[in-house]
Amino acid sequence: VEAIGMKEFIDVTKLDYFSKVEDIRSIDDLINRLNHDPNNNLDILLKYLGKETFAKRGCIFKHDRTKDQYRKIAVLDKNDTSLINDNLIKLSNRENGILININNKKDKEPNYGEFLLDDLKAIILLPIDRFINREVNHRRKKIFGEKKVQTYIYLETDSIFNRFDEERYKLVEKMSYLLLMNLENIELKRLATTDKLT
């Protein structure tokens, strides 16, 4: 990418969402783009992480373990209706997040290449909730109750030209705090609206 330039890379790969975050070149730029709308913020954060990894597909989703249901909250491609492989979710929970890249011998999960179905070359799947400390967990229980809901970020690509590596995995981990904060704000707004109606 550095050799051909970002604009040429966007033209070649035709990833539509790149143009929405193309001007974000640093974490400071990213923070400056966030505003009071948590849904917009989740969209920007996901697209930024997609741009940084060269992901072709990605989403932020919730998994309600009591109902065994998934719900996408933000997506890189609004036409994406695909589901996340259950085995990947179980593996991600067991390992506290996974990075699988067939191009990288030093990836976080070197023996899990068999999970890359349908010509996938790399994935990152991270349970965002794992970064909650006790104080935040207590606050979340007040907001969300004792629900068995987990939130994840998922990125994937079928291209061998990608940046699914330890550096970007750590970036996704760092951004998890911002993702959590915006998810909480969405829930608080929903609760405030519900309270007004009752």
C-alpha atoms as a printed R data frame, in Angstrom:
    type eleno elety resid chain resno       x       y      z
1   ATOM     1    CA   VAL     A     1   0.000   0.000  0.000
2   ATOM     2    CA   GLU     A     2   2.813   2.371  0.879
3   ATOM     3    CA   ALA     A     3   4.311   1.635 -2.556
4   ATOM     4    CA   ILE     A     4   1.179   2.398 -4.588
5   ATOM     5    CA   GLY     A     5  -0.540   4.858 -2.243
6   ATOM     6    CA   MET     A     6  -3.857   4.715 -0.369
7   ATOM     7    CA   LYS     A     7  -5.996   6.218 -3.164
8   ATOM     8    CA   GLU     A     8  -4.698   3.747 -5.732
9   ATOM     9    CA   PHE     A     9  -5.208   0.890 -3.247
10  ATOM    10    CA   ILE     A    10  -8.842   1.957 -2.726
11  ATOM    11    CA   ASP     A    11  -9.343   2.077 -6.489
12  ATOM    12    CA   VAL     A    12  -7.829  -1.388 -6.921
13  ATOM    13    CA   THR     A    13  -9.651  -3.085 -4.042
14  ATOM    14    CA   LYS     A    14 -12.952  -1.211 -4.432
15  ATOM    15    CA   LEU     A    15 -13.673  -1.160 -0.700
16  ATOM    16    CA   ASP     A    16 -16.349   1.518 -0.586
17  ATOM    17    CA   TYR     A    17 -16.083   2.235  3.121
18  ATOM    18    CA   PHE     A    18 -12.399   3.319  2.873
19  ATOM    19    CA   SER     A    19 -13.367   6.734  1.528
20  ATOM    20    CA   LYS     A    20 -15.402   7.470  4.679
21  ATOM    21    CA   VAL     A    21 -12.306   7.203  6.897
22  ATOM    22    CA   GLU     A    22  -9.530   7.870  4.401
23  ATOM    23    CA   ASP     A    23  -8.673  11.190  6.078
24  ATOM    24    CA   ILE     A    24  -8.185   9.539  9.505
25  ATOM    25    CA   ARG     A    25  -4.435   9.064  9.758
26  ATOM    26    CA   SER     A    26  -3.963   8.888 13.544
27  ATOM    27    CA   ILE     A    27  -5.794   8.144 16.769
28  ATOM    28    CA   ASP     A    28  -6.091  11.911 17.320
29  ATOM    29    CA   ASP     A    29  -7.839  12.254 13.933
30  ATOM    30    CA   LEU     A    30 -10.131   9.395 14.906
31  ATOM    31    CA   ILE     A    31 -11.044  10.942 18.269
32  ATOM    32    CA   ASN     A    32 -11.749  14.276 16.562
33  ATOM    33    CA   ARG     A    33 -14.226  12.568 14.197
34  ATOM    34    CA   LEU     A    34 -16.284  11.094 17.052
35  ATOM    35    CA   ASN     A    35 -19.332  13.027 18.224
36  ATOM    36    CA   HIS     A    36 -22.402  12.740 20.474
37  ATOM    37    CA   ASP     A    37 -24.044  10.062 18.282
38  ATOM    38    CA   PRO     A    38 -22.872   6.621 19.519
39  ATOM    39    CA   ASN     A    39 -24.202   4.806 16.428
40  ATOM    40    CA   ASN     A    40 -22.182   7.108 14.183
41  ATOM    41    CA   ASN     A    41 -19.149   6.589 16.411
42  ATOM    42    CA   LEU     A    42 -19.419   2.793 16.181
43  ATOM    43    CA   ASP     A    43 -19.648   3.087 12.401
44  ATOM    44    CA   ILE     A    44 -16.528   5.293 12.244
45  ATOM    45    CA   LEU     A    45 -14.577   3.077 14.659
46  ATOM    46    CA   LEU     A    46 -15.432  -0.079 12.712
47  ATOM    47    CA   LYS     A    47 -14.560   1.505  9.361
48  ATOM    48    CA   TYR     A    48 -11.290   2.835 10.769
49  ATOM    49    CA   LEU     A    49 -10.329  -0.639 12.011
50  ATOM    50    CA   GLY     A    50 -11.407  -2.079  8.667
51  ATOM    51    CA   LYS     A    51  -9.181   0.408  6.868
52  ATOM    52    CA   GLU     A    52  -6.226  -0.343  9.120
53  ATOM    53    CA   THR     A    53  -6.482  -4.103  8.530
54  ATOM    54    CA   PHE     A    54  -7.737  -3.941  4.902
55  ATOM    55    CA   ALA     A    55 -10.787  -5.953  5.977
56  ATOM    56    CA   LYS     A    56 -13.322  -6.759  3.277
57  ATOM    57    CA   ARG     A    57 -16.091  -7.615  5.742
58  ATOM    58    CA   GLY     A    58 -16.624  -6.783  9.359
59  ATOM    59    CA   CYS     A    59 -19.150  -6.046 12.033
60  ATOM    60    CA   ILE     A    60 -19.788  -5.332 15.670
61  ATOM    61    CA   PHE     A    61 -22.365  -7.778 16.950
62  ATOM    62    CA   LYS     A    62 -24.057  -8.961 20.121
63  ATOM    63    CA   HIS     A    63 -24.607 -12.570 21.053
64  ATOM    64    CA   ASP     A    64 -27.373 -13.254 23.561
65  ATOM    65    CA   ARG     A    65 -26.322 -16.599 25.043
66  ATOM    66    CA   THR     A    66 -29.651 -17.210 26.787
67  ATOM    67    CA   LYS     A    67 -31.570 -16.948 23.491
68  ATOM    68    CA   ASP     A    68 -28.627 -17.998 21.297
69  ATOM    69    CA   GLN     A    69 -29.269 -15.037 18.998
70  ATOM    70    CA   TYR     A    70 -26.914 -12.701 17.149
71  ATOM    71    CA   ARG     A    71 -27.587  -9.081 16.245
72  ATOM    72    CA   LYS     A    72 -25.291  -6.890 14.184
73  ATOM    73    CA   ILE     A    73 -24.928  -3.365 15.530
74  ATOM    74    CA   ALA     A    74 -22.550  -1.928 12.924
75  ATOM    75    CA   VAL     A    75 -21.285  -3.346  9.614
76  ATOM    76    CA   LEU     A    76 -18.654  -2.410  7.047
77  ATOM    77    CA   ASP     A    77 -21.063  -3.295  4.228
78  ATOM    78    CA   LYS     A    78 -24.755  -2.581  4.786
79  ATOM    79    CA   ASN     A    79 -25.647  -5.392  2.336
80  ATOM    80    CA   ASP     A    80 -23.758  -7.971  4.402
81  ATOM    81    CA   THR     A    81 -26.203 -10.552  5.757
82  ATOM    82    CA   SER     A    82 -23.681 -13.279  6.524
83  ATOM    83    CA   LEU     A    83 -23.460 -14.978  9.904
84  ATOM    84    CA   ILE     A    84 -20.372 -15.528 12.019
85  ATOM    85    CA   ASN     A    85 -19.225 -19.130 12.374
86  ATOM    86    CA   ASP     A    86 -20.278 -20.463 15.820
87  ATOM    87    CA   ASN     A    87 -17.003 -22.349 16.154
88  ATOM    88    CA   LEU     A    88 -15.082 -19.099 15.727
89  ATOM    89    CA   ILE     A    89 -17.120 -17.474 18.495
90  ATOM    90    CA   LYS     A    90 -16.482 -20.390 20.847
91  ATOM    91    CA   LEU     A    91 -12.776 -20.312 20.009
92  ATOM    92    CA   SER     A    92 -12.661 -16.550 20.530
93  ATOM    93    CA   ASN     A    93 -14.283 -16.915 23.960
94  ATOM    94    CA   ARG     A    94 -11.887 -19.666 24.962
95  ATOM    95    CA   GLU     A    95  -8.805 -17.795 23.749
96  ATOM    96    CA   ASN     A    96 -10.008 -14.271 24.689
97  ATOM    97    CA   GLY     A    97  -9.858 -13.228 21.060
98  ATOM    98    CA   ILE     A    98  -8.345 -14.674 17.917
99  ATOM    99    CA   LEU     A    99  -6.124 -13.533 15.088
100 ATOM   100    CA   ILE     A   100  -5.767 -16.018 12.264
101 ATOM   101    CA   ASN     A   101  -3.801 -15.169  9.127
102 ATOM   102    CA   ILE     A   102  -2.562 -17.826  6.732
103 ATOM   103    CA   ASN     A   103   0.153 -15.402  5.538
104 ATOM   104    CA   ASN     A   104   1.643 -14.926  8.984
105 ATOM   105    CA   LYS     A   105   3.523 -17.698 10.761
106 ATOM   106    CA   LYS     A   106   3.671 -15.613 13.946
107 ATOM   107    CA   ASP     A   107  -0.050 -14.965 14.266
108 ATOM   108    CA   LYS     A   108  -1.800 -15.284 17.603
109 ATOM   109    CA   GLU     A   109  -3.431 -18.628 16.724
110 ATOM   110    CA   PRO     A   110  -1.045 -20.440 14.348
111 ATOM   111    CA   ASN     A   111  -2.882 -23.789 14.433
112 ATOM   112    CA   TYR     A   112  -6.396 -22.595 13.624
113 ATOM   113    CA   GLY     A   113  -6.170 -22.196  9.851
114 ATOM   114    CA   GLU     A   114  -8.901 -24.824  9.434
115 ATOM   115    CA   PHE     A   115 -11.393 -22.236 10.716
116 ATOM   116    CA   LEU     A   116 -10.811 -20.106  7.626
117 ATOM   117    CA   LEU     A   117 -13.680 -21.226  5.420
118 ATOM   118    CA   ASP     A   118 -14.754 -20.005  1.967
119 ATOM   119    CA   ASP     A   119 -11.362 -18.744  0.791
120 ATOM   120    CA   LEU     A   120 -10.806 -16.537  3.828
121 ATOM   121    CA   LYS     A   121  -7.197 -15.542  4.375
122 ATOM   122    CA   ALA     A   122  -7.443 -13.768  7.737
123 ATOM   123    CA   ILE     A   123  -9.801 -12.928 10.592
124 ATOM   124    CA   ILE     A   124  -9.849 -11.059 13.865
125 ATOM   125    CA   LEU     A   125 -12.621 -11.879 16.323
126 ATOM   126    CA   LEU     A   126 -12.494 -10.232 19.701
127 ATOM   127    CA   PRO     A   127 -14.992 -10.351 22.587
128 ATOM   128    CA   ILE     A   128 -15.065  -6.670 23.529
129 ATOM   129    CA   ASP     A   129 -16.495  -7.344 26.992
130 ATOM   130    CA   ARG     A   130 -13.295  -9.057 28.148
131 ATOM   131    CA   PHE     A   131 -11.700  -5.649 28.717
132 ATOM   132    CA   ILE     A   132 -14.135  -4.675 31.444
133 ATOM   133    CA   ASN     A   133 -12.574  -4.140 34.852
134 ATOM   134    CA   ARG     A   134 -14.520  -4.640 38.107
135 ATOM   135    CA   GLU     A   135 -15.622  -1.003 38.413
136 ATOM   136    CA   VAL     A   136 -16.879  -0.882 34.843
137 ATOM   137    CA   ASN     A   137 -18.481  -4.310 35.236
138 ATOM   138    CA   HIS     A   138 -20.460  -3.074 38.269
139 ATOM   139    CA   ARG     A   139 -21.648  -0.038 36.268
140 ATOM   140    CA   ARG     A   140 -22.584  -2.252 33.306
141 ATOM   141    CA   LYS     A   141 -24.643  -4.545 35.545
142 ATOM   142    CA   LYS     A   142 -26.614  -1.490 36.659
143 ATOM   143    CA   ILE     A   143 -27.181  -0.467 33.052
144 ATOM   144    CA   PHE     A   144 -27.647  -3.823 31.340
145 ATOM   145    CA   GLY     A   145 -28.705  -6.042 34.233
146 ATOM   146    CA   GLU     A   146 -27.416  -9.612 34.502
147 ATOM   147    CA   LYS     A   147 -27.991 -10.441 30.836
148 ATOM   148    CA   LYS     A   148 -25.788 -13.054 29.273
149 ATOM   149    CA   VAL     A   149 -24.961 -10.858 26.295
150 ATOM   150    CA   GLN     A   150 -21.500 -10.603 24.834
151 ATOM   151    CA   THR     A   151 -20.347  -8.057 22.293
152 ATOM   152    CA   TYR     A   152 -17.752  -8.776 19.623
153 ATOM   153    CA   ILE     A   153 -15.854  -7.107 16.846
154 ATOM   154    CA   TYR     A   154 -15.249  -9.231 13.765
155 ATOM   155    CA   LEU     A   155 -13.046  -8.445 10.752
156 ATOM   156    CA   GLU     A   156 -12.175 -10.698  7.823
157 ATOM   157    CA   THR     A   157 -10.624 -10.699  4.378
158 ATOM   158    CA   ASP     A   158 -10.229 -13.099  1.492
159 ATOM   159    CA   SER     A   159  -7.266 -11.149  0.132
160 ATOM   160    CA   ILE     A   160  -3.664 -12.138  0.705
161 ATOM   161    CA   PHE     A   161  -2.923  -8.395  0.721
162 ATOM   162    CA   ASN     A   162  -3.948  -7.511  4.247
163 ATOM   163    CA   ARG     A   163  -2.658  -6.204  7.551
164 ATOM   164    CA   PHE     A   164  -4.132  -8.761  9.931
165 ATOM   165    CA   ASP     A   165  -1.137  -8.863 12.252
166 ATOM   166    CA   GLU     A   166  -0.224  -8.431 15.943
167 ATOM   167    CA   GLU     A   167   0.072  -4.654 15.592
168 ATOM   168    CA   ARG     A   168  -3.483  -4.312 14.213
169 ATOM   169    CA   TYR     A   169  -4.806  -6.893 16.683
170 ATOM   170    CA   LYS     A   170  -3.472  -4.708 19.515
171 ATOM   171    CA   LEU     A   171  -5.077  -1.674 17.860
172 ATOM   172    CA   VAL     A   172  -8.446  -3.480 17.871
173 ATOM   173    CA   GLU     A   173  -7.908  -4.287 21.572
174 ATOM   174    CA   LYS     A   174  -7.200  -0.606 22.326
175 ATOM   175    CA   MET     A   175 -10.269   0.539 20.416
176 ATOM   176    CA   SER     A   176 -12.433  -1.905 22.395
177 ATOM   177    CA   TYR     A   177 -12.742   0.641 25.199
178 ATOM   178    CA   LEU     A   178 -14.188   3.238 22.832
179 ATOM   179    CA   LEU     A   179 -16.493   0.623 21.337
180 ATOM   180    CA   LEU     A   180 -17.742  -0.355 24.803
181 ATOM   181    CA   MET     A   181 -18.330   3.248 25.810
182 ATOM   182    CA   ASN     A   182 -20.454   3.888 22.724
183 ATOM   183    CA   LEU     A   183 -22.370   0.633 23.163
184 ATOM   184    CA   GLU     A   184 -23.184   1.702 26.718
185 ATOM   185    CA   ASN     A   185 -24.353   5.095 25.456
186 ATOM   186    CA   ILE     A   186 -26.703   3.405 22.978
187 ATOM   187    CA   GLU     A   187 -28.166   1.293 25.777
188 ATOM   188    CA   LEU     A   188 -28.515   4.312 28.084
189 ATOM   189    CA   LYS     A   189 -30.378   6.236 25.361
190 ATOM   190    CA   ARG     A   190 -32.660   3.238 24.830
191 ATOM   191    CA   LEU     A   191 -33.355   2.989 28.564
192 ATOM   192    CA   ALA     A   192 -34.028   6.732 28.813
193 ATOM   193    CA   THR     A   193 -36.511   6.515 25.936
194 ATOM   194    CA   THR     A   194 -38.202   3.498 27.523
195 ATOM   195    CA   ASP     A   195 -38.455   5.274 30.877
196 ATOM   196    CA   LYS     A   196 -40.126   8.297 29.239
197 ATOM   197    CA   LEU     A   197 -42.724   6.051 27.621
198 ATOM   198    CA   THR     A   198 -43.624   4.229 30.859
